[in-house]
């Protein structure tokens, strides 16, 4: 009887492995995980150099891990088990005070951080005719470390930002998010359940950049501030699956004097008359309400009064923190080009030359910056 039971277990185990293998082969591969807020490993390239350096083996292991069938569901199961153990941390997310969830931030690899910062410095130096600004925003854990659970480890993001600024020296105009966000720390400038700043936080970023550029930013009284969702449970909640978490509210700032803006998405070759996609408000990924989510290349064209235009064109190189900032920028610049380096593989220098761009804003959050090898594409030779 025991031997029969053992055979059933063995056959069942082999069958499960076979089904998972088939699922791995036939299921579509994802390029970005909203759940984990990162680019997933793509299929490894088999070259002699990759094989000799063991890069192929490392990439293959990451590919299988990242593209494992039903990965999100397995993470949810793990989360449920961890909660039963009363843990305050799950899948890299801490349950903090005041209803905040925080992503674990550890000391980054400074050799890589230096590489990324130097890539931006070289880019700026090779485009000396252009004005380049790097805005680096902390994530919520950087601004609110005191709200973490007791003894939860946390590396100071301010130290990282200051290191990056030091590498940049005078080549790049540096806007440290701590400078313009810290005075408003008591306000709701970050979502409690998501890795992004709120529209209120994005507004502060817009004001900081506008003042640096010599624009006159609009005050809050110049906007109709509307609530578009009261049920946003963001990426931190999705990863942690903590129960009893209060949903966030999403707001949109609509100027009282409307500006007509067209949004062109090069990825799909489609043009829209709105920068907001309301269909996402009915989905899990509600933050994609801003700009319709992540795209490699976009262009925004606004009909502005020539009297208020002080800057004709702007290139924004960014992560998703920029999505809720760009609508504010369209109130001042009639032509804005937006590139996400994670998906854009063309020559930035060539693109700037072809489009006559002389002003560049690079906008990232600190956690994304320190783990963003795509920045190396900013090779001054390209």
C-alpha positions in Angstrom: 0.0 0.0 0.0 2.8 2.4 0.9 4.7 1.6 -2.3 1.5 2.4 -4.3 1.1 5.7 -2.5 4.8 6.5 -3.2 4.4 5.8 -6.9 1.3 8.1 -7.0 3.3 10.9 -5.4 6.2 10.4 -7.8 4.0 10.3 -10.9 2.1 13.3 -9.6 5.3 15.3 -9.0 6.7 14.4 -12.5 3.3 15.3 -14.0 3.3 18.7 -12.2 6.8 19.4 -13.4 5.9 18.5 -17.0 2.8 20.8 -16.9 4.8 23.7 -15.5 7.4 23.2 -18.2 4.7 23.2 -20.9 3.1 26.3 -19.3 6.5 28.0 -19.3 6.9 27.4 -23.1 3.5 28.5 -24.2 2.6 31.4 -21.9 3.6 34.9 -23.2 6.7 36.4 -21.7 6.3 39.7 -19.8 8.8 42.5 -20.1 7.8 44.5 -17.0 6.4 43.5 -13.7 4.0 46.1 -12.2 3.9 43.8 -9.2 7.6 44.2 -8.5 8.1 47.5 -10.3 11.0 46.3 -12.4 12.0 45.2 -15.9 11.9 41.4 -16.1 14.8 39.4 -17.6 14.4 38.7 -21.3 15.5 35.5 -23.1 19.3 35.2 -22.8 21.5 35.7 -25.9 23.7 32.7 -26.7 27.1 34.2 -27.8 30.6 32.9 -27.2 31.5 35.9 -25.0 28.3 35.4 -22.9 29.1 31.7 -22.6 32.7 32.2 -21.5 31.9 34.9 -19.0 29.0 32.9 -17.5 26.6 35.8 -18.3 24.5 33.4 -20.4 24.0 31.1 -17.4 23.2 33.9 -15.0 20.7 35.5 -17.5 19.1 32.1 -18.1 18.6 31.5 -14.4 17.1 35.0 -14.1 14.9 34.4 -17.1 13.4 31.2 -15.7 12.9 32.9 -12.3 11.2 36.0 -13.7 9.1 34.2 -16.3 8.1 31.3 -14.0 4.4 30.4 -14.8 1.9 32.1 -12.5 4.6 33.9 -10.6 2.2 36.5 -9.3 -0.1 33.9 -7.8 2.8 32.1 -6.1 3.9 35.3 -4.6 0.4 35.9 -3.3 0.4 32.4 -1.6 3.8 33.2 0.0 2.4 36.5 1.2 -0.6 34.8 2.9 1.6 32.4 4.7 3.9 35.1 5.9 1.0 37.1 7.3 -0.1 34.1 9.3 3.3 34.3 11.0 2.5 37.9 11.9 5.5 39.2 10.0 5.8 43.0 9.4 7.8 42.4 6.1 6.8 40.4 3.1 8.3 40.2 -0.4 10.5 43.2 0.5 7.6 45.3 1.7 7.3 46.6 5.3 4.1 47.4 7.0 4.8 50.8 8.6 2.9 53.2 10.8 0.1 55.6 9.6 -1.1 53.1 7.1 2.1 53.2 5.0 3.7 50.3 3.2 7.4 50.7 2.4 9.8 49.0 0.0 13.0 47.7 1.6 16.0 49.9 0.5 19.4 48.5 1.1 22.9 50.0 0.4 23.3 50.0 -3.4 26.3 48.8 -5.3 28.1 52.2 -5.5 30.3 51.0 -8.4 27.2 50.7 -10.5 25.7 53.9 -9.2 28.9 55.7 -10.2 28.7 54.2 -13.7 25.1 55.4 -14.2 25.9 58.9 -12.8 29.0 59.1 -15.0 27.0 58.1 -18.1 24.7 61.1 -17.4 27.7 63.4 -16.8 29.3 62.3 -20.1 26.0 62.8 -21.9 25.7 66.3 -20.6 29.3 67.2 -21.3 28.9 65.9 -24.9 25.8 68.1 -25.3 27.2 71.3 -23.8 24.9 73.4 -26.0 21.9 71.8 -24.2 20.8 72.4 -20.6 20.5 69.1 -18.7 18.8 68.7 -15.4 18.6 65.6 -13.3 15.8 65.4 -10.8 16.2 62.6 -8.3 13.3 61.9 -6.0 13.4 59.8 -2.9 10.8 57.0 -2.6 8.5 57.1 0.5 10.9 55.1 2.7 13.6 57.7 2.0 11.4 60.5 3.4 9.7 58.6 6.2 12.3 56.2 7.7 10.8 56.9 11.1 7.6 55.2 10.1 9.3 51.8 9.5 8.7 49.0 11.9 11.1 49.0 14.9 14.6 47.8 13.9 13.8 47.5 10.3 17.0 48.0 8.3 17.1 51.0 6.0 19.9 52.7 4.0 19.5 56.5 3.8 18.5 57.6 0.3 19.7 61.1 1.0 23.3 59.7 1.2 22.8 58.1 -2.3 21.4 61.4 -3.8 24.3 63.4 -2.4 26.8 60.9 -3.8 25.2 61.1 -7.3 25.2 64.9 -7.1 28.9 64.8 -6.2 29.7 62.7 -9.3 27.7 65.1 -11.5 29.6 68.1 -10.2 28.8 71.1 -12.5 28.0 69.1 -15.6 24.3 68.7 -14.7 21.8 70.9 -12.9 20.8 68.7 -10.0 17.5 68.9 -8.2 17.5 66.8 -5.1 14.0 65.7 -4.3 14.7 65.9 -0.5 15.1 69.7 -0.9 11.6 70.4 -2.3 9.7 67.5 -0.7 10.9 67.6 2.9 9.2 70.9 3.8 5.9 69.2 2.8 6.5 65.8 4.5 3.4 66.2 6.6 1.2 66.4 3.5 0.0 63.4 1.4 2.8 63.5 -1.2 3.2 59.7 -1.5 0.7 57.0 -1.9 0.6 54.7 1.1 0.2 51.5 -0.9 2.2 52.3 -4.0 5.8 53.3 -5.0 4.9 56.5 -6.7 4.4 60.0 -5.4 0.8 61.4 -5.4 -0.3 64.2 -7.8 0.4 66.6 -4.9 4.0 65.3 -4.8 4.3 65.6 -8.6 3.0 69.2 -8.3 5.9 70.1 -6.0 8.4 68.6 -8.5 6.8 70.7 -11.2 7.1 73.9 -9.1 10.8 73.1 -8.4 11.7 72.5 -12.0 9.7 75.5 -13.2 11.4 77.8 -10.8 14.8 76.5 -11.8 14.0 77.1 -15.5 12.7 80.7 -14.8 9.0 79.9 -15.5 6.2 81.1 -13.3 4.5 78.0 -12.0 0.8 77.9 -11.6 -0.5 77.9 -8.0 -2.8 75.3 -6.7 -5.7 77.7 -6.9 -5.2 77.8 -10.7 -6.4 74.1 -10.8 -9.6 72.2 -10.3 -8.4 69.4 -8.1 -10.6 66.3 -8.8 -10.6 62.9 -7.1 -10.8 60.2 -9.8 -10.5 57.1 -7.6 -10.8 56.2 -3.9 -9.9 52.5 -4.4 -6.3 52.5 -5.4 -4.3 49.6 -3.9 -0.9 50.0 -5.5 2.2 47.9 -6.2 3.3 47.7 -2.5 0.0 46.2 -1.6 0.1 43.9 -4.5 3.5 42.6 -3.5 2.8 42.3 0.2 -0.8 41.3 0.1 -1.2 42.8 3.7 -4.8 42.7 4.8 -6.7 45.7 6.3 -4.9 48.3 4.2 -6.9 51.4 3.4 -6.9 52.2 -0.3 -5.3 55.4 -1.7 -7.0 58.3 -3.4 -5.9 59.4 -6.9 -6.3 63.1 -7.8 -5.9 65.0 -11.0 -5.1 68.7 -11.4 -7.0 70.2 -14.3 -6.1 73.8 -15.1 -9.0 76.2 -14.8 -7.8 77.7 -18.1 -7.8 74.6 -20.3 -4.8 73.9 -22.6 -5.3 71.6 -25.6 -2.7 68.9 -25.7 -2.2 66.0 -28.1 -0.4 62.9 -26.9 1.4 60.8 -29.5 2.6 57.3 -28.6 5.2 56.2 -31.0 5.0 52.5 -29.8 1.5 52.2 -31.2 1.6 55.1 -33.7 -1.6 56.5 -32.1 -2.5 60.0 -31.1 -4.9 60.9 -28.2 -6.5 64.2 -27.2 -6.2 63.4 -23.5 -3.2 62.6 -21.3 -5.4 60.6 -19.0 -6.7 57.1 -19.7 -9.9 56.6 -17.6 -10.1 52.9 -18.5 -7.2 52.2 -16.1 -9.3 53.5 -13.2 -11.3 50.2 -13.5 -8.2 48.1 -13.4 -5.6 47.1 -10.8 -2.9 49.4 -12.3 -4.7 52.6 -11.6 -1.6 54.8 -11.8 -1.5 54.1 -15.5 -4.4 56.6 -15.7 -1.6 59.0 -16.2 -0.4 58.9 -19.8 -1.8 55.4 -20.3 1.1 53.6 -18.7 4.7 53.0 -19.8 5.9 53.6 -23.4 9.3 53.8 -25.0 8.7 57.1 -26.9 6.0 59.8 -26.6 5.4 63.3 -27.9 3.2 66.0 -26.4 2.0 68.9 -28.4 0.2 71.8 -26.7 -1.5 74.9 -28.0 -0.1 77.6 -25.8 -0.2 81.4 -25.9 3.1 82.5 -27.4 3.4 85.1 -24.7 3.8 82.5 -22.0 6.2 80.3 -23.9 9.8 80.6 -22.8 11.0 77.2 -23.9 9.9 75.7 -27.2 11.0 72.1 -26.8 11.9 69.7 -23.9 13.1 66.1 -23.8 12.2 64.1 -20.7 14.2 61.0 -20.0 12.4 59.2 -17.2 10.9 56.5 -15.1 7.2 56.4 -14.2 7.6 59.1 -11.5 7.4 61.5 -14.5 4.0 60.4 -15.6 2.1 62.6 -13.2 4.5 65.5 -13.6 4.4 65.8 -17.4 0.8 67.1 -17.6 2.1 70.1 -15.6 5.0 70.7 -17.9 2.7 70.8 -21.0 1.3 74.1 -19.5 4.7 75.8 -20.3 6.3 73.9 -23.2 4.5 73.4 -26.5 6.5 70.4 -27.6 7.7 67.7 -25.1 9.4 64.5 -26.1 9.5 61.6 -23.6 11.8 58.6 -23.6 11.9 55.7 -21.3 15.4 54.3 -21.5 14.3 50.8 -20.5 12.5 50.3 -23.8 14.1 52.9 -26.2 17.1 51.6 -28.0 17.7 54.5 -30.5 20.4 57.1 -30.4 19.4 59.9 -28.0 21.9 62.3 -29.5 20.6 61.7 -33.0 17.0 62.1 -31.8 17.9 65.4 -30.2 19.6 66.7 -33.3 16.7 65.6 -35.6 14.2 67.3 -33.4 16.1 70.4 -32.5 16.0 69.8 -28.7 18.3 71.8 -26.4 16.7 71.2 -23.0 16.7 67.8 -21.2 15.1 66.8 -17.9 16.0 63.4 -16.5 13.5 62.4 -13.8 14.0 59.3 -11.7 13.3 58.1 -8.2 16.3 57.0 -6.2 15.3 53.3 -6.0 14.9 53.1 -9.8 18.2 55.0 -10.5 20.5 52.7 -8.5 19.2 49.6 -10.4 18.8 51.0 -13.9 21.6 49.7 -16.3 19.5 51.2 -19.2 21.1 54.5 -18.3 24.4 53.2 -19.8 22.7 53.6 -23.2 23.5 57.3 -22.7 26.8 56.7 -24.3 28.3 60.0 -25.4 29.5 58.3 -28.6 25.9 57.5 -29.7 
